[in-house]
């Protein structure tokens, strides 16, 4: 019911359809190659040439999955491919009914069988061919039903599958009416089941998308609040350091402790400036920034506001990541002061 939510979900559909389109195209390429090889021992008929259609369509769809210009329209391309293959499957059923019946009856010559025997044999062959062809028809519809899970035109695909079977099966040559009706009912039930499964699957995807949007919104709100808090804390620390400095200037008594407090406040303000770097480190997105820095300045910055037994820093310069090393050593010194020996 949320229009913005549906719009954002629809915007992700082309990206979500890329992987199913790759699998779908690979299936039909493999299926077509196997079908062409299976036709080689038999006389070449209409079904042999029909096998080239899913091969060409699968190759075109597979190539479009790797082109940036067509990835944006992947849902539309996959929908067109599914609709065309539904119609192709109906045409294949019609052609196979005639071709399979002629192949099967060609082994029974009228010279060796009586008329009533031939009629019984032909009737049995019609039943067998109808059921086998119907099973193949339903089996070739399964990839369409699976692809329908990721397409918004699921209702159109369902109606086309039922209408195609309802028109083609009764009008096909050499078909047994009772067997065709049973096959039609089975195909319709399977199509409706796939439709309801598609609706349930899309509901799950929508709920997942809603959860992702809420998580992203909460994350953005948290970052904004954290940024405001960081800015306010830095300003408060600057005000506190300024007030302590004014007091130190006016006070003539020993004030070493206050100087250390000022150094600690400036140190905290410096750490607040590195907030984004710390976020990147925790998120695993931080890229090292190696620069040449003075070890003396680096050590004095770490030691500011702390009473250390020794302050011996080399006067040389070194290439290292100032922020990352500062975070590591700052944490080590803080833990040492908190949990180490007080002496």
Secondary structure, 3 states (H helix, E strand, C coil): CCHHHHHHHHHHHHHHHHHHHHHHHHHHHHHHHHHHHHHCCCCCCHHHHHHHHHHHHHHHHHHHCCCHHHHCCHHHHHHHHHHHHHHHHHHHHHHHHHHHHHHHHCCCCCCCCCHHHHHHHHHHHHHHHHHHHHHHHHHHHHHHHHHHHHCCCHHHHHHHHHHHHHHHHHHCCCCCHHHHHHHHHHHHHHHHHHHHHHHHHHHHHHHHHHHHHHHHHHHHHHHHHHHHHHHHHHHHHHHHHHHHHHHHHHCCCCCHHHHHHHHHHHHHHHHHHCHHHHHHHHHCCCCCCEEEEEHHHHHHHHHCCCCCCCCCCCCCEEEEEHHHHHHHHHHHHHHHHHHCCCC
